[in-house]
Amino acid sequence: MTSAVVLVATVSSLVLGLLITVHHTVSARLRQRREQEAQRLRPLVFRLLGDPGVLPELVALDGRTWAAVEPTVLTLLGNVSGAAREQLVELLARRGVLDSARVGLRARRAHVRVKAVQVVGLLRSREDLPQVVSLMGDSRPEVRIAAARTLGGLADVRAARPLLGGLTCSRPVPSHVVAHSLLTLGISAHPVLVDALRHPHATVRAVAAEVLGRGGAVVAFSSLVRLLREDTELPVRLAAVRALARTGTPSTAAALVEFVGRGSPAELRIEAAEALGELGDPAAGETLGFLLAEKPHRLAHNASRSLLRLGDHGRGILTSVAGGSIGPAAAAHAVEALAWDRISQARLAATARSRS
């Protein structure tokens, strides 16, 4: 009895292994044929970008051939604009790709929903925005991420609030994905983001601040300063510092100088010291010089690098501190910064000589 069971198990394993091998072989051959077909027709697809007369020929392709060509068309769609893009969009519309994607948005399989929402984004089908928004609450994280990215690509300001909502729902979308999509929406989303600086959820306030900073939203300056002064969450205050450094109004350095003193949390002081260098305002030089004598080490280190970014004015302060004007600890940071600066300058000079 035992021998029979072993024999059956052995035969079953051999049959299963054979079936798997056959499946892989057939799949590999199909992929090879599809790639060969795609290579054969790529010149025709590229001709479409400059010759609309090619469109009927591509529309008339049989289903198997079109399946080989479609990935090339979708890839091109994400890399062209103007009339060339319009030709590709028309081709995809006439091939029913958008209609298929709309069906795919409600598919049971997650990978089908992901592909469908990506196609909707590539085609910039704004009328499908509500359905894409609904996928922000999908049970699968890869679908939620794809939906968030598509909302950014649709370039529709109506997507801003749903994107922010994706940060606080029971199935959240990663903050960096939301931030990138909000940034893609551009200045049209700034009013929504300024309102979000008062949102009750800290993550929303922090992401809104980061995006406003990267988008150069000078209009948000006063709101960002308020966050820096009043918010109870350190991550939000740090995001406000980074945003203020990027917006760079004439009053920014004065606002940041308030928060490099000993009364502020260490992380906030460290971030503000770096931000003062990004601003490049010589008025911050004296404050940065005194920070060279402060702890923790990262605070003094950031201050020394920020002084270098102030140009000759900052180098002058570093040279004075290196002479021991405010103590040996500060002098060590100044000497290190000046040495690093000399090495950097020498490398730049050597690179320039090699190119000339």
Secondary structure, DSSP 4 states (H G I P E B T S, - for coil): -HHHHHHHHHHHHHHHHHHHHHHHHHHHHHHHHHHHHHHHHHHHHHHHTT-GGGHHHHHT--HHHHHHHHHHHHHHHTT--HHHHHHHHHHHHHTTHHHHHHHHTT-SSHHHHHHHHHHHHHTT-GGGHHHHHHGGG-SSHHHHHHHHHHHHHTT-GGGHHHHHHTTTSSSPPPHHHHHHHHHHHGGGGHHHHHHHTT-SSHHHHHHHHHHHHHTT-GGGHHHHHHHHHH-S-HHHHHHHHHHHHHH--TTHHHHHHTTSSTTS-HHHHHHHHHHHHHHT-GGGHHHHHHHTT-SSHHHHHHHHHHHHTTTHHHHHHHHHHHTTTT-HHHHHHHHHHHHHHHHHHHHHHHHHHHH-
